[in-house]
Amino acid sequence: MEEIRSFIEEEDGVTTVEIILVLLVLIALVALFKDQLIKVVKSILNKVSSQSNAI
């Protein structure tokens, strides 16, 4: 009986669900802003490569 009570009161599974929900939200945001993110990354990489030639 004590094992059943401890199983019901256990809350470890909640953190797994929360992590999955956060990951789903992040994936959705990346999917929505994919084109903008690609432009930003390309811009940053171009700046890094052009400034590294100056060194």
Number of C-alpha atoms within 10 A of each C-alpha: 5 6 8 9 9 10 10 8 9 10 10 9 8 9 10 10 11 11 11 11 12 11 12 12 12 12 11 12 11 13 11 11 10 11 10 11 13 11 11 11 11 12 11 12 12 12 11 11 10 11 10 9 7 6 5
